[in-house]
Amino acid sequence: MKKKICMLIYDLRIGGAENMICQISNGLSNDFDITILTLSNVNKYKDTLNSNIKYKNLNILKISKAIFKLYQFLKKNEFDIIVSNVWPITIISSIISIFIKKTKLILVEHSVLVDQFYLNSNFATKFLKYISVFIFYNLSDRIIAVSNVAKLSLIKIGVRKSKISVIHNFVNINLKPKKGNFYSKFGYNNKILKLLNIGIFKEIKNQIFLIEVANILLKKYKIDFILLIVGNGPLENKLQNKINFYKLNNHVKIINSNNYVTDTINECDIFLSSSKSESFGLSILEALCCNKKVVVSDIEISKELIDKKHYEFICDLNSDLFAKKIIYLSSKKMKDLDEFYKNKFDMFDAIKNYKKEIYKIL
């Protein structure tokens, strides 16, 4: 009989962690009995899951109200392993696992928690978050970090190094359904420079910086371009106000979308990422695997994700330098980025490494 594994996350909205959970579940489903369990009922990936994967949701919006119902479900179904994803779900599952002795627990960390806590918390809240990670992550059986940067962040907080393995994310473009090309929606032709950013509209993604870069491209360097900033989040109005302030409405468009945008990636000329922190940068990898040039901020993950021979893609978060980098790369021919990065971050290697982690604790 196959061992039973529960893949746990808050929901299956479009996002890097959610994408990875579904693809990893597909990769493991021939060897294990997989159930994907979410707290909320949002599921944008149902058409991509293998037919032998079970999907359950607890139909709960507030995490604070989920603990007892989650405990009941996990206790009743007697899983061999829970694979819990994304703080604070990882903390909740660690607490619950104390009372379900026979079930092993793997935590998957998709964030650089040190940076996440620093940007989003006051001192007292940050201290409590650090303590929660230090105590409860060390109670788990294994921890998987999606990058060395994410791993080092956990070690800084006090998580034991011996518990943590790094398994990089990957891209399987062929699994993604097509949802349309936003450039064609606005009627832009192939002569204009097409720039793209994808990400949640939060401070950590720093899209406000890209609007400043766009202002320089247009008014200082007289470049004809369209920048699409695709995603959703609490800073949408702030971003739009900045566009209005610089009078960039014909050149910068905010696209509120939580659907796949692979077709739009395929049509862009350069993908931009101005993040202040990233644990991996899956959208960047998706662009590279679509054979697209990228300009990314010079943060720790960039030199783990980007190969040395492509370090010219990395740029300081200086708006004029960023604009110059875009102009430089716009005229440079690049080829075979897709095959190189698909091989560098291979899906089958990642699935094999997940199996190794599972068999370590069975």
Secondary structure by P-SEA (a helix, b strand, c coil): ccbbbbbccccccccaaaaaaaaaaaaaccccbbbbbbccccccccccccccbbbbbcccccccccaaaaaaaaaaacccccccccaaaaaaaaaaaaaaccbbbbbbbccaaaaaaaacccaaaaaaaaaaaacccccccbbbbccaaaaaaaaaaccccccbbbbbbbbcccccccccccccccccccccbbbbccccccccccaaaaaaaaaaacccccccbbbbbcccccaaaaaaaaaaaacccccbbbbbcccccaaaaaaccbbbbbcccccccaaaaaaaaaccccccccccccccccccccccccccccaaaaaaaaaaaccccccaaaaaaaaaccaaaaaaaaaaaaaacc
